[in-house]
Amino acid sequence: MEVIQVNFHISRAATGNLVGYMSANGIHIALIQEPWLVGKGRIWGVRLKDYVLYYKIEVSRQISCIFARKELKLFLFDNFCDGDTTLVRWEKKKKDLPLLLTSCYMPYDSEEEPPPGKFREAIRMWRHDVLAGCDANAHHTLWGSSDVNQRGESLVDFLSGTNLCVCNRGCDRTFVVRNRSKVIYLTLATNLGTLMVSNWMVSEESSPSNHCWIRFRINMQPEVRTPFRNHRRANWDGCSAALESDMTGPVHELHNKKGQRYGGLGGAIACH
């Protein structure tokens, strides 16, 4: 399953560029921040025939959304969504565990320490796998930054109390302008063993936005269960009856190498 993370920086050109790229390259899911808006905060330009756009409608500040193929049949977690955070639930098949997909923007000028409240609440509530694409606006060496700031420390403190791991690889900058570049774009995923993130990279594809694209693949594996004996569900009555039947059966004499005889079934058990 091909996934892309991108910050449009409210750019019409960046929007059109990515939509065309997704159509041509078979991208299944896009985790988007700062989409191009028109009118009263309406997301514009993110349209393809076989795709669906997911986001919270009744908000004044629309900063995040998720764009995915129709065949995935995602469900919006409306109660945990706001302008900065979009969450959808995905179940591949009935036998598979569900996955929570998240696009999250963490405002650099917010008085609230990252991550945002809706994101915190959803992660603490959810008991299965999570995949999150985040524009964190935070610095920490854990994801390749050259320095650490207060926002980065706050985010790391939160992650340490969860089963979320940083999927970033290397130190390639995700935000690039003429006089500076930073690593502020993160991919987070749970380490529960059923969700695999591979081929993570900062894409070299040209983007009209100041934010580089991030590409990776995901695969959800069925949970592997280790077989074990459940003694509480054993048929002890049947077991006792079978043993009693064996003990009352014919007695067989056994001999050792010297020709000495063992006495009956008890001797046979003892010699083993």
C-alpha positions in Angstrom: 0.0 0.0 0.0 1.7 3.2 -1.2 1.4 6.3 1.1 2.5 9.9 0.7 2.7 12.7 3.2 2.6 16.3 2.0 2.1 19.9 3.2 0.5 22.0 0.4 1.3 25.3 2.2 -2.1 26.4 0.8 -0.7 26.3 -2.7 -2.8 25.7 -5.8 0.2 24.6 -7.8 1.3 22.1 -5.1 -2.2 20.7 -5.0 -2.5 20.1 -8.7 1.0 18.6 -8.8 0.3 16.0 -6.2 -3.1 15.0 -7.5 -1.6 14.4 -10.9 1.3 12.4 -9.4 -1.1 10.2 -7.3 -3.2 9.4 -10.4 -0.1 8.5 -12.5 1.7 6.4 -9.8 -1.1 4.6 -8.1 -0.7 6.2 -4.6 -3.4 4.7 -2.3 -3.4 7.2 0.5 -2.3 10.9 1.0 -1.9 12.4 4.5 -2.2 16.1 3.8 -1.7 19.3 5.8 -2.4 22.9 4.9 -4.5 22.2 1.8 -5.5 24.8 -0.8 -8.6 26.6 0.5 -11.2 28.8 -1.2 -14.2 30.6 0.1 -15.1 29.9 3.7 -12.4 27.4 4.3 -13.4 24.9 1.7 -10.7 22.5 0.5 -10.3 22.8 -3.2 -8.5 20.9 -6.0 -8.1 17.6 -4.2 -10.3 15.5 -6.5 -9.9 12.3 -8.5 -12.5 9.9 -9.8 -11.6 6.9 -7.7 -10.6 8.8 -4.5 -12.5 10.2 -1.5 -11.5 13.3 0.6 -11.9 13.0 4.3 -12.0 16.0 6.7 -14.0 17.7 9.4 -16.5 20.0 7.8 -17.9 22.2 10.6 -14.6 24.0 11.5 -13.3 27.5 10.8 -9.7 26.5 10.5 -9.2 23.6 8.0 -5.6 22.5 8.1 -5.6 18.7 7.7 -7.3 16.1 5.5 -6.9 12.5 4.1 -7.2 11.6 0.5 -7.6 7.9 -0.3 -8.9 5.4 -2.8 -12.6 4.5 -2.6 -11.9 0.8 -2.5 -10.3 1.2 1.0 -13.7 2.2 2.5 -12.4 4.4 5.3 -14.6 5.8 8.0 -14.2 9.3 9.5 -13.7 9.5 13.3 -15.7 12.7 13.5 -15.7 13.0 17.3 -11.9 13.0 17.3 -11.4 15.4 14.3 -10.9 19.1 14.2 -9.2 21.5 11.8 -5.8 20.4 12.8 -6.4 16.7 13.1 -8.2 14.2 10.8 -8.6 10.6 11.8 -10.1 7.7 9.8 -10.6 4.0 10.6 -9.6 1.4 8.1 -10.3 -2.4 8.2 -8.9 -4.3 5.3 -10.8 -7.5 6.0 -13.0 -8.8 8.8 -10.2 -11.0 10.1 -7.7 -8.1 10.2 -7.2 -5.7 13.1 -8.3 -2.1 12.3 -5.9 0.7 11.6 -6.3 4.3 12.6 -4.9 6.7 9.9 -4.2 10.2 11.0 -3.1 13.5 9.4 -2.1 16.0 12.0 -0.9 19.6 11.9 0.8 20.9 15.1 0.7 24.8 14.9 4.1 26.3 15.7 2.4 29.3 17.3 0.0 27.3 19.5 0.1 27.8 23.2 -0.8 24.1 23.6 2.3 21.8 23.8 2.3 19.3 21.0 0.6 17.1 20.1 -2.9 18.7 19.9 -5.6 17.6 22.3 -7.7 15.6 19.8 -4.6 13.6 18.7 -3.7 12.8 22.4 -7.2 11.8 23.2 -7.5 9.5 20.1 -4.1 7.8 20.7 -5.0 7.1 24.4 -8.4 5.7 23.4 -7.3 3.5 20.5 -6.1 -0.1 21.2 -4.9 -1.1 17.8 -2.4 0.1 15.2 -2.0 3.7 14.4 -0.3 5.4 11.4 0.1 9.2 11.6 1.6 11.7 9.2 2.4 14.9 11.2 3.7 18.4 10.4 5.1 18.7 14.0 6.9 22.1 13.8 9.2 20.7 16.4 12.9 19.9 16.6 14.5 16.9 18.1 17.5 14.7 17.3 15.3 11.6 17.5 14.0 12.4 14.0 17.1 14.0 12.5 17.0 17.6 13.6 20.3 19.3 14.4 18.9 20.8 17.6 16.2 20.2 20.3 13.6 22.8 21.3 10.8 22.8 23.9 8.2 21.6 21.4 10.4 18.7 20.4 10.9 17.7 24.1 7.1 17.9 24.7 6.4 15.6 21.7 9.0 13.1 22.8 7.6 13.0 26.3 4.2 12.2 24.9 5.6 9.5 22.6 7.5 7.8 25.5 4.1 7.1 27.2 2.7 5.4 24.1 3.6 2.6 21.7 4.2 5.0 18.8 7.6 5.0 17.1 9.2 7.5 14.8 9.6 6.0 11.3 11.8 8.8 9.9 15.1 7.6 8.5 18.3 9.7 8.0 18.6 13.4 8.3 17.1 14.6 5.0 15.3 18.0 5.5 11.6 18.0 5.0 11.2 21.8 5.0 13.4 23.8 2.7 13.6 27.5 1.9 16.4 29.7 0.5 18.1 30.5 3.8 17.2 27.5 6.1 16.0 23.9 6.1 14.6 21.7 8.9 13.3 18.3 9.8 9.8 18.9 11.1 7.7 16.4 9.2 7.2 13.1 11.0 5.7 9.6 10.3 4.6 7.8 13.5 3.4 4.2 13.7 2.7 1.7 16.5 5.1 -1.1 17.2 2.4 -3.7 17.9 3.8 -6.1 15.2 0.9 -6.1 12.8 1.7 -2.9 11.0 4.8 -2.7 8.9 6.2 0.6 7.5 8.9 0.2 4.8 10.8 2.1 2.1 10.5 5.4 4.1 12.1 8.3 2.3 12.1 12.0 1.6 11.1 12.1 -2.0 13.3 13.8 -4.6 10.2 14.7 -6.7 9.9 18.4 -7.4 7.2 20.1 -5.2 6.0 23.7 -5.6 5.6 23.7 -1.8 8.3 24.4 0.8 7.6 21.0 2.3 9.1 17.9 0.6 7.0 14.9 0.0 7.5 11.8 2.1 6.9 8.4 0.5 6.6 4.9 2.2 4.7 1.6 2.0 2.5 0.0 4.6 1.4 -3.5 5.1 -1.0 -4.9 7.7 -0.3 -8.5 8.7 -2.8 -10.7 10.6 -1.9 -11.1 14.2 0.3 -14.1 14.7 -1.0 -16.1 17.7 1.4 -18.5 19.6 -0.3 -21.8 20.3 -0.5 -22.8 24.0 -2.3 -25.3 26.2 -5.3 -23.9 28.1 -5.5 -26.2 31.1 -8.7 -24.5 32.2 -10.5 -25.9 29.2 -9.1 -29.4 29.4 -11.6 -32.4 29.7 -10.3 -33.7 33.0 -13.1 -36.2 33.4 -12.3 -37.7 30.1 -8.6 -37.7 30.8 -9.2 -39.6 34.2 -11.4 -42.1 32.5 -8.8 -42.8 29.8 -6.1 -43.3 32.3 -8.3 -45.6 34.4 -9.0 -47.7 31.3 -5.3 -48.0 30.6 -4.5 -49.0 34.2 -7.2 -51.8 34.2 -6.2 -53.3 30.9 -3.9 -56.3 30.3 -0.6 -56.4 32.1 2.4 -56.8 29.9 5.7 -58.1 31.2 8.9 -56.3 30.2 12.4 -57.6 30.5 15.7 -55.7 30.6 18.9 -56.7 28.7 19.8 -59.2 31.5 16.5 -61.0 31.2 15.2 -59.6 34.5 11.5 -59.0 34.5 9.7 -55.8 35.3 6.3 -56.1 37.0 3.4 -55.1 34.9 2.3 -51.7 33.7 3.8 -49.9 36.6 7.2 -51.4 35.7 6.8 -50.4 32.1 6.1 -46.8 33.2 9.1 -46.9 35.6 11.5 -48.2 33.0 10.8 -45.2 30.8 
